[in-house]
Amino acid sequence: MRGHPRRTTVAAALVAASALLSGCSGLQTGSSDAELTVSTTTAIIADLVTRVGGDRVDVTSIVPHHGDPHSYEPSPGDAAKVARADVVFSNGLLLEEPGIMKMVHTNTRKSAPKIEIAEKLEQHGGTVIKLEEDLGLDVLWLGWAVEGEVEGDGSQVRTTATKLEGPGELRVYLTDTLGRPKVYVDSADGLDDADSFTLPPEAHTHVNWAFSEPGTYRLTVEGRTETLDGKSAEIGSGTFAFTVGDEAEAPEGAKVLDGGHADLALNAETGKVYVRADDETSGEPARLAAEDVVLNVPDRARETVPKEEVYAFLGEAGDELWVLPQAVIGKHVHGDLDPHAWEDVANAAAYVRRIEAELIKADPDGKATYEKNAAAYLKTLGALDEEVADKLATVPEKNRKLITTHDAFGYLAKAYGMEIAGFVVPLPNQEPSAAEVEELGTTIREKQVPSVFLEPNLAARADVLRRVAEDEGVGICTIYGDSFDDKVDDYVSMMRHNATELAKCLGEDA
């Protein structure tokens, strides 16, 4: 945890000055006489670029203030903005929805640099940490993953389900933050090229696996690389076994996975298909041959088809299903490293240094302006870092536990002495099981957390977290992760709000 005794009235004044500079209108853009047109993927990055660029840059963000970079789908208007840009800044580390990055790679002019800021954060004084995902589910948490590199900007790997053997149907789908399901695989009408999904290299995503009948299933998938110039090449295939229901028996000698975190994985370099699962001893991922593993879907995973019309593809409302849940809210494609680096203010300073360097490369005549603006803003961030540390230092150690709507606060926790206690929410638009409600309630009771934290752009989908918090008699507070809103619309204000809210909601009197 950062040392906070250096807090001074001068530092406080710097932060206050930054708030005045931020204004009330949200995202600032340069004047009509701007030397550079800049496109960014998120409003947070746009704000940082504006602080460094000042009037020499005209900045727009692809993802709007209220948007979620994990799931936002870019429009033709976004593509037009990117096409006009002299420089394009993204976060990288697979923060952005793959469609955003594909649009960036497709539409950016060849002469315009595409900067993924967090990919080289350590070279500018920042730090990156591994993404830790421990949901404590009582069933297997199963996703899809692609390992290995693929040559070419914007390259992706398409995984297609080609064959299913078993007593019932399989649907693989994802529910977004608005409760809308997107179906990737549906065996009910046969399997074809449409039963597929794409991921960038070294990426992982969460999905729901819904089986209509108990028994033993075998799912065959194959992978192909896809590049922006339309080329495609087959890279491998494999078959995975599932036992659904408590009566289904696994083949003798097979390793049964019935809990923890695992992915069906395809290696784009070797063509191998395998199960990547967390090793209970080392904590590192183990890669298990598909033919040696059985993925178990027990009776405690049994659910019923929701009554909402958008879920009619699963069957008649009330029909039984055996479901391995998506578990976390919305679309969430990511890699091994946590992309939410700005939640540590020292990392935001590294973002600023990288932005400064790239703007100078693109506009050498503006060097003095960029250096002056960056130096002033770095002082503001230094003061902000101390203020956040000071406020969070007031939280009693026993209360420094975060339960949030999604896993975006690992950097904040590590930098300022907090603990991520949980971020799980059940499937949107589906009533949680008694076990899910009890488990979340148990976490709140065992950790003795005074409050849970909802993100404004995800709060509407965190119904269960809100409900359980109310049942447990703990507070419900607001914290900002990936985006702004009408109340908080710049980085300094966001981090000041987070620190103030955490200190208030987890403090001694909470």
C-alpha positions as MATLAB code, in Angstrom:
seq = 'MRGHPRRTTVAAALVAASALLSGCSGLQTGSSDAELTVSTTTAIIADLVTRVGGDRVDVTSIVPHHGDPHSYEPSPGDAAKVARADVVFSNGLLLEEPGIMKMVHTNTRKSAPKIEIAEKLEQHGGTVIKLEEDLGLDVLWLGWAVEGEVEGDGSQVRTTATKLEGPGELRVYLTDTLGRPKVYVDSADGLDDADSFTLPPEAHTHVNWAFSEPGTYRLTVEGRTETLDGKSAEIGSGTFAFTVGDEAEAPEGAKVLDGGHADLALNAETGKVYVRADDETSGEPARLAAEDVVLNVPDRARETVPKEEVYAFLGEAGDELWVLPQAVIGKHVHGDLDPHAWEDVANAAAYVRRIEAELIKADPDGKATYEKNAAAYLKTLGALDEEVADKLATVPEKNRKLITTHDAFGYLAKAYGMEIAGFVVPLPNQEPSAAEVEELGTTIREKQVPSVFLEPNLAARADVLRRVAEDEGVGICTIYGDSFDDKVDDYVSMMRHNATELAKCLGEDA';
ca = [
       0.000    0.000    0.000;
       1.373    3.385   -0.927;
       2.756    5.584    1.829;
       0.320    8.380    2.584;
       2.132   10.628    5.121;
       3.322   12.836    2.231;
      -0.208   14.179    1.736;
      -0.043   17.982    1.675;
      -2.418   20.858    1.097;
      -0.475   21.574   -2.105;
      -1.244   18.073   -3.381;
      -4.888   18.527   -2.513;
      -4.908   21.799   -4.404;
      -3.480   20.092   -7.483;
      -6.284   17.555   -7.467;
      -8.857   20.321   -7.029;
      -7.307   22.195   -9.936;
      -7.595   19.091  -12.089;
     -11.286   18.839  -11.246;
     -11.754   22.414  -12.422;
      -9.905   21.673  -15.646;
     -12.087   18.637  -16.182;
     -15.195   20.768  -16.292;
     -18.743   19.457  -16.295;
     -19.180   18.548  -19.941;
     -17.279   15.254  -19.827;
     -14.979   14.318  -22.675;
     -13.004   17.293  -24.006;
     -11.882   17.547  -27.625;
      -9.378   19.810  -29.288;
     -10.205   22.963  -31.194;
     -11.098   23.084  -34.871;
      -7.447   24.045  -35.468;
      -6.166   20.796  -33.921;
      -2.989   19.398  -35.456;
      -3.947   15.762  -34.787;
      -7.188   13.839  -35.058;
      -7.130   11.056  -32.487;
      -9.498    8.122  -32.040;
      -9.519    6.094  -28.823;
     -11.391    2.952  -27.896;
     -12.637    4.122  -24.480;
     -13.674    7.362  -22.833;
     -11.062    6.840  -20.101;
      -8.240    6.771  -22.652;
      -9.815    9.706  -24.505;
      -9.729   11.748  -21.307;
      -6.040   10.969  -20.736;
      -5.166   11.844  -24.348;
      -7.047   15.142  -24.003;
      -5.075   16.042  -20.856;
      -1.784   15.559  -22.727;
      -2.841   16.858  -26.148;
      -4.822   19.932  -25.159;
      -5.891   22.102  -28.095;
      -3.491   20.371  -30.493;
      -5.623   17.204  -30.573;
      -9.226   16.483  -31.536;
     -10.218   13.334  -29.631;
     -13.173   10.994  -30.033;
     -13.975    7.731  -28.243;
     -15.404    4.659  -29.968;
     -17.083    3.308  -26.821;
     -19.399    5.997  -25.396;
     -19.312    7.235  -21.797;
     -21.897    4.692  -20.624;
     -20.596    1.859  -22.797;
     -18.907   -1.406  -21.870;
     -15.670   -2.006  -23.832;
     -16.083   -5.757  -23.290;
     -19.321   -5.861  -25.287;
     -19.806   -2.621  -27.292;
     -20.475   -3.217  -30.984;
     -19.006   -0.467  -33.175;
     -21.169    1.386  -35.717;
     -20.382    2.646  -39.242;
     -19.980    6.085  -37.661;
     -17.254    4.715  -35.400;
     -15.471    3.265  -38.429;
     -15.612    6.661  -40.150;
     -14.014    8.346  -37.123;
     -11.223    5.780  -37.072;
     -10.645    6.242  -40.806;
     -10.039    9.985  -40.265;
      -7.673    9.519  -37.321;
      -3.969   10.362  -37.416;
      -3.408    8.168  -34.334;
      -5.555    5.455  -32.742;
      -5.123    4.567  -29.053;
      -6.547    1.406  -27.489;
      -5.946   -0.211  -24.125;
      -4.905   -3.636  -25.348;
      -4.472   -6.753  -23.206;
      -7.788   -7.879  -24.766;
      -9.853   -5.298  -22.860;
     -11.816   -4.286  -25.940;
     -14.480   -6.440  -27.562;
     -12.792   -8.196  -30.538;
     -15.182   -6.522  -32.988;
     -13.853   -3.123  -31.900;
     -10.266   -4.118  -32.610;
     -11.181   -5.730  -35.919;
     -12.881   -2.476  -36.932;
      -9.774   -0.519  -35.877;
      -7.419   -2.749  -37.862;
      -9.706   -2.689  -40.910;
     -10.367    1.064  -41.066;
      -7.232    2.782  -39.750;
      -5.090    4.342  -42.458;
      -1.757    2.612  -43.047;
       0.106    5.786  -42.095;
      -1.720    6.100  -38.756;
      -0.093    4.306  -35.809;
      -2.300    1.974  -33.731;
      -1.122    2.151  -30.125;
      -2.170   -0.507  -27.589;
      -1.067    1.407  -24.502;
      -1.103   -1.299  -21.829;
       0.843   -3.748  -23.996;
       4.080   -1.857  -23.183;
       3.064   -0.331  -19.873;
       6.137   -1.539  -17.969;
       8.428    0.327  -20.376;
       6.799    3.549  -19.170;
       6.916    2.835  -15.445;
       3.694    0.856  -15.067;
       2.988   -2.668  -13.865;
       0.722   -5.441  -15.117;
      -0.688   -8.288  -13.076;
      -2.230  -11.639  -13.875;
      -5.988  -11.861  -14.048;
      -7.169  -13.968  -11.131;
     -10.545  -15.647  -11.532;
     -11.811  -17.631   -8.563;
     -15.571  -17.782   -8.426;
     -15.967  -20.622   -5.965;
     -18.806  -22.094   -8.053;
     -20.169  -25.477   -7.006;
     -20.040  -26.664  -10.646;
     -17.419  -26.454  -13.385;
     -16.856  -22.982  -14.869;
     -16.148  -23.804  -18.513;
     -15.106  -21.390  -21.244;
     -13.467  -21.346  -24.676;
      -9.837  -20.358  -25.211;
      -7.333  -19.841  -28.015;
      -3.616  -20.184  -27.318;
      -0.671  -19.443  -29.600;
      -0.001  -16.536  -31.924;
      -1.415  -15.923  -35.410;
       0.401  -13.686  -37.876;
      -1.262  -10.535  -39.174;
      -3.053   -7.539  -37.637;
      -6.577   -8.355  -36.533;
      -6.171  -12.094  -37.094;
      -8.683  -14.347  -35.375;
      -9.320  -18.031  -34.795;
     -12.726  -19.503  -35.611;
     -13.806  -22.576  -33.654;
     -16.705  -24.540  -35.174;
     -18.759  -27.355  -33.625;
     -18.917  -30.040  -36.322;
     -20.471  -33.055  -34.583;
     -22.452  -33.888  -31.424;
     -23.238  -37.377  -30.149;
     -25.565  -37.727  -27.171;
     -29.138  -38.163  -25.936;
     -30.194  -34.531  -26.260;
     -29.308  -31.118  -27.622;
     -26.494  -28.722  -26.737;
     -26.732  -24.952  -26.862;
     -23.701  -22.799  -26.177;
     -24.600  -19.146  -25.697;
     -23.580  -15.934  -23.997;
     -25.859  -13.467  -22.217;
     -24.828   -9.831  -22.568;
     -25.135   -7.069  -19.980;
     -28.657   -6.248  -21.189;
     -29.873   -9.813  -20.752;
     -29.829  -10.676  -24.465;
     -28.506  -14.132  -25.378;
     -26.214  -14.660  -28.362;
     -26.206  -18.283  -29.519;
     -22.929  -19.734  -30.790;
     -23.807  -23.435  -31.019;
     -27.278  -24.980  -31.337;
     -27.404  -28.657  -32.255;
     -31.224  -28.731  -32.512;
     -31.187  -27.851  -36.222;
     -27.981  -29.714  -37.030;
     -24.446  -28.357  -36.944;
     -22.949  -26.281  -39.741;
     -20.542  -23.374  -40.228;
     -22.907  -21.074  -38.318;
     -22.273  -23.047  -35.104;
     -19.049  -21.213  -34.438;
     -17.409  -18.232  -32.782;
     -14.187  -16.268  -33.202;
     -11.557  -15.212  -30.704;
      -8.306  -13.292  -31.095;
      -5.085  -15.164  -30.290;
      -4.302  -15.762  -26.608;
      -7.894  -15.008  -25.608;
     -10.532  -16.637  -23.429;
     -14.272  -16.088  -23.091;
     -17.077  -17.198  -20.788;
     -20.204  -18.930  -22.092;
     -23.185  -20.974  -20.921;
     -23.390  -24.684  -21.774;
     -26.983  -25.976  -21.753;
     -27.798  -29.684  -22.237;
     -31.412  -30.754  -22.724;
     -31.151  -34.352  -21.433;
     -28.953  -36.303  -19.002;
     -26.424  -38.767  -20.386;
     -23.048  -38.876  -22.111;
     -22.171  -36.466  -24.927;
     -19.228  -36.137  -27.296;
     -18.627  -32.761  -28.987;
     -16.204  -32.419  -31.916;
     -14.791  -29.010  -32.826;
     -12.340  -27.748  -35.419;
     -10.390  -24.531  -35.689;
      -9.416  -22.243  -38.546;
      -7.369  -19.036  -38.707;
      -8.962  -16.006  -40.362;
      -7.047  -12.914  -41.479;
      -8.285   -9.489  -42.540;
      -7.403  -10.173  -46.181;
      -9.896  -13.037  -46.253;
      -7.449  -15.929  -46.009;
      -8.339  -18.967  -43.897;
      -6.465  -22.116  -42.914;
      -7.470  -25.192  -40.910;
      -5.401  -25.669  -37.765;
      -6.770  -28.677  -35.876;
      -9.736  -30.538  -34.433;
     -10.655  -32.626  -31.389;
     -13.484  -34.246  -29.440;
     -14.553  -33.531  -25.855;
     -16.650  -35.785  -23.595;
     -19.360  -34.579  -21.169;
     -21.286  -36.532  -18.547;
     -24.610  -34.842  -17.783;
     -26.596  -35.778  -14.678;
     -25.521  -37.837  -11.694;
     -26.372  -41.154  -13.365;
     -24.019  -40.669  -16.328;
     -20.794  -42.641  -15.896;
     -17.372  -41.484  -16.989;
     -15.101  -43.885  -18.926;
     -12.727  -45.824  -16.695;
      -9.410  -44.059  -16.189;
     -10.595  -40.651  -17.407;
      -9.954  -37.556  -15.300;
     -13.292  -36.041  -14.304;
     -13.492  -32.263  -14.035;
     -16.503  -31.191  -11.982;
     -15.395  -27.892  -10.446;
     -12.997  -24.996  -10.749;
     -12.146  -23.095  -13.919;
     -11.422  -24.789  -17.250;
     -11.476  -24.010  -20.971;
     -11.864  -26.016  -24.133;
      -8.684  -24.777  -25.794;
      -7.289  -24.716  -29.301;
      -3.633  -23.945  -29.976;
      -3.334  -21.884  -33.147;
       0.364  -22.703  -33.585;
       0.392  -26.453  -32.931;
      -3.173  -27.305  -33.974;
      -3.686  -29.256  -30.765;
      -7.054  -29.299  -28.998;
      -7.130  -29.867  -25.236;
      -8.677  -28.906  -21.916;
      -6.882  -26.130  -20.055;
      -7.671  -26.416  -16.350;
      -6.334  -24.789  -13.198;
      -4.010  -27.128  -11.337;
      -5.145  -27.343   -7.706;
      -1.577  -27.746   -6.423;
       0.442  -25.213   -8.397;
      -2.340  -22.845   -9.412;
      -0.873  -22.827  -12.921;
      -2.910  -24.016  -15.923;
      -2.571  -27.683  -16.824;
      -3.129  -28.795  -20.432;
      -4.933  -32.127  -20.585;
      -5.483  -34.171  -23.743;
      -9.150  -34.099  -24.733;
      -9.370  -37.904  -24.837;
      -8.184  -38.155  -21.204;
     -10.768  -35.799  -19.696;
     -14.492  -35.903  -18.962;
     -16.357  -32.659  -18.212;
     -19.065  -33.284  -15.630;
     -22.433  -31.483  -15.499;
     -24.091  -32.807  -12.314;
     -27.737  -32.707  -11.272;
     -27.011  -29.717   -9.038;
     -26.497  -27.810  -12.321;
     -30.102  -28.535  -13.290;
     -32.169  -25.442  -14.169;
     -35.347  -24.670  -16.097;
     -35.813  -22.707  -19.308;
     -36.550  -19.044  -18.425;
     -39.968  -17.705  -19.352;
     -38.601  -14.745  -21.350;
     -39.201  -15.084  -25.093;
     -35.538  -14.448  -25.944;
     -34.708  -17.796  -24.313;
     -37.189  -19.793  -26.414;
     -34.285  -21.328  -28.348;
     -33.581  -23.408  -25.216;
     -36.993  -25.089  -25.312;
     -40.379  -24.600  -23.679;
     -40.475  -22.369  -20.601;
     -40.077  -24.566  -17.529;
     -38.351  -27.443  -19.347;
     -35.388  -28.926  -17.506;
     -31.846  -28.051  -18.525;
     -28.414  -28.943  -17.187;
     -26.340  -25.738  -17.357;
     -22.707  -24.882  -16.763;
     -23.101  -21.133  -16.237;
     -21.368  -18.170  -17.787;
     -21.297  -16.884  -14.202;
     -19.831  -13.408  -14.791;
     -21.821  -10.556  -16.224;
     -21.844   -9.834  -19.938;
     -19.399  -10.599  -22.704;
     -15.909  -10.890  -21.326;
     -13.133  -11.862  -23.742;
      -9.746  -11.615  -22.087;
      -6.258  -13.055  -21.784;
      -4.022  -14.042  -18.892;
      -3.155  -10.451  -17.904;
      -5.629   -8.107  -16.231;
      -6.327   -5.222  -18.658;
      -7.882   -2.808  -16.104;
      -4.497   -1.260  -15.267;
      -5.759    2.333  -14.842;
      -7.440    1.426  -11.518;
      -3.958    1.922  -10.020;
      -3.271    5.659  -10.401;
       0.465    4.993  -10.811;
      -0.423    3.043  -13.941;
      -2.498    5.952  -15.246;
       0.728    7.957  -15.036;
       2.391    5.306  -17.211;
      -0.476    5.652  -19.703;
       0.184    9.397  -19.811;
       3.912    8.928  -20.445;
       3.174    6.530  -23.312;
       0.574    8.895  -24.769;
       3.021   11.807  -24.528;
       5.708    9.854  -26.394;
       3.327    8.766  -29.162;
       1.843   12.223  -29.679;
       5.335   13.684  -30.019;
       6.186   11.043  -32.645;
       3.039   11.901  -34.588;
       3.360   15.686  -34.177;
       6.989   16.722  -33.434;
       6.094   20.429  -33.669;
       3.867   20.000  -30.620;
       6.626   18.510  -28.453;
       6.835   21.460  -26.044;
       3.045   21.537  -25.597;
       2.780   17.799  -24.981;
       5.665   17.808  -22.516;
       4.222   20.760  -20.596;
       0.712   19.273  -20.437;
       1.978   15.837  -19.482;
       4.212   17.201  -16.712;
       1.321   19.175  -15.204;
      -1.057   16.239  -15.358;
       1.523   13.847  -13.916;
       1.748   16.119  -10.871;
      -2.030   15.957  -10.584;
      -1.930   12.158  -10.791;
       0.797   11.991   -8.165;
      -1.401   13.993   -5.818;
      -4.399   11.848   -6.709;
      -2.436    8.659   -5.988;
      -1.666    9.910   -2.489;
      -5.246   11.019   -1.922;
      -6.600    7.601   -2.894;
      -4.049    5.924   -0.617;
      -4.926    8.274    2.246;
      -8.650    7.644    1.972;
      -8.338    3.877    1.679;
      -5.920    3.791    4.594;
      -8.853    4.847    6.778;
     -10.676    1.578    6.004;
     -10.184   -0.918    8.846;
      -8.109   -3.882    7.679;
     -10.938   -6.315    8.406;
     -13.206   -4.394    6.008;
     -10.848   -4.102    3.032;
     -12.807   -6.607    0.946;
     -14.471   -5.916   -2.403;
     -17.503   -7.695   -3.841;
     -18.286   -6.141   -7.223;
     -20.279   -6.776  -10.405;
     -17.257   -7.815  -12.467;
     -13.573   -8.439  -12.049;
     -12.174   -4.976  -12.822;
     -10.517   -3.951   -9.557;
      -7.479   -6.184   -9.099;
      -5.081   -3.279   -9.644;
      -6.916   -1.069   -7.185;
      -6.851   -3.851   -4.606;
      -3.141   -4.578   -5.044;
      -2.054   -0.928   -5.077;
      -4.068    0.202   -2.075;
      -4.183   -2.810    0.215;
      -7.620   -4.223   -0.610;
      -8.823   -7.788   -1.252;
     -11.079   -9.043   -4.051;
     -13.604  -11.124   -2.115;
     -15.942  -11.872   -5.023;
     -17.488  -10.639   -8.239;
     -19.769  -13.473   -9.260;
     -23.288  -12.863  -10.485;
     -25.567  -15.570  -11.874;
     -26.958  -15.715  -15.369;
     -28.766  -12.485  -16.265;
     -32.523  -12.851  -16.782;
     -32.565  -16.199  -15.004;
     -33.637  -16.777  -11.448;
     -30.647  -17.902   -9.384;
     -30.697  -21.275   -7.731;
     -31.036  -21.454   -3.978;
     -27.428  -22.665   -3.880;
     -26.181  -19.616   -5.810;
     -28.020  -17.213   -3.550;
     -26.831  -19.002   -0.445;
     -23.237  -19.105   -1.680;
     -23.117  -15.380   -2.320;
     -24.793  -14.737    1.016;
     -22.274  -17.025    2.693;
     -19.395  -15.094    1.115;
     -20.818  -11.820    2.415;
     -21.309  -13.284    5.893;
     -17.953  -15.065    6.093;
     -16.012  -12.058    4.804;
     -18.166   -9.763    6.977;
     -18.262   -7.127    4.263;
     -20.183   -3.968    5.187;
     -21.134   -3.202    1.550;
     -21.094   -4.508   -2.021;
     -20.330   -2.378   -5.076;
     -22.263   -2.018   -8.335;
     -20.902   -0.382  -11.490;
     -23.317    2.167  -13.044;
     -23.154    0.647  -16.531;
     -23.689   -2.885  -15.153;
     -25.938   -2.218  -12.163;
     -29.127   -3.092  -14.038;
     -27.818   -6.635  -14.541;
     -26.621   -7.162  -10.957;
     -30.067   -7.909   -9.585;
     -28.968  -10.878   -7.515;
     -25.986   -9.111   -5.976;
     -28.332   -6.306   -4.983;
     -30.975   -8.725   -3.675;
     -28.559  -10.797   -1.620;
     -26.990   -7.647   -0.195;
     -30.431   -6.477    0.887;
     -31.197   -9.895    2.401;
     -27.910   -9.810    4.315;
     -28.481   -6.241    5.475;
     -25.277   -4.828    3.949;
     -24.844   -1.602    2.022;
     -25.077   -1.199   -1.765;
     -22.650    1.363   -3.167;
     -21.330    2.541   -6.550;
     -17.874    2.107   -8.057;
     -16.569    2.874  -11.568;
     -14.585    0.343  -13.560;
     -14.541    0.551  -17.365;
     -16.611    3.641  -18.133;
     -17.935    7.026  -17.042;
     -21.494    8.329  -16.770;
     -23.262   11.696  -16.549;
     -22.135   12.230  -12.945;
     -18.515   11.116  -13.239;
     -16.979   11.913  -16.604;
     -13.201   12.167  -16.241;
     -10.447    9.972  -14.813;
      -9.549   12.090  -11.766;
     -13.200   12.381  -10.749;
     -13.657    8.634  -11.229;
     -10.776    7.661   -8.957;
     -11.696   10.270   -6.346;
     -15.250    8.926   -6.340;
     -14.029    5.323   -6.014;
     -11.767    6.170   -3.092;
     -14.435    8.236   -1.347;
     -17.138    5.603   -1.851;
     -14.910    2.753   -0.697;
     -13.832    4.663    2.399;
     -17.434    5.596    3.229;
     -18.993    2.183    2.541;
     -16.239    0.062    4.121;
     -15.313    2.432    6.925;
     -15.660    1.887   10.656;
     -19.141    3.366   10.726;
     -20.404    1.587    7.586;
];
